[in-house]
Amino acid sequence: MVKYSSIWYQNKYNERLKKAHDYLGGKCVNCDKKDELHIHHKDKKLKSFTVTEQLHGMAWDKIVEELDKCELLCVKCHRKEHEAKCGTIAGYRKGCRCEDCKTALRNYMRIYRSKK
């Protein structure tokens, strides 16, 4: 039985991560920054798995299928993408009380209660 060291796994991970970044263009799609990049799913409903968690052992062709649903964003742009937007339940939770955020809360609660 072959034993692999944690350094081997880390090197394989780093190699695959660079390959994934290169596949996606190597820079942030918003600001062209080339460091501190995150792989971001364009539509979370289509997400099958988190790419960075599967880089060690999953076949590359399966990773590529998932990467086709993704884009590269720098840390700053990724944070902006996920920040609470007005008119959403997250916006309401952050303290916004506009009519759109209240409607989002009501719709969310209606669905939540119907599941009980």
JOSULHU-V677728 format. One record per helix or strand. SS is the DSSP state (~ for helix, > for strand). FROM is the first residue (numbers start at 0). LEN is the number of residues. Records with the same first field share a line. If there is no record, write none. Layout:
SS=FROM-LEN, FROM-LEN
This chain:
~=5-18, 43-3, 50-3, 59-8, 74-8, 88-5, 98-16
>=36-5, 69-5
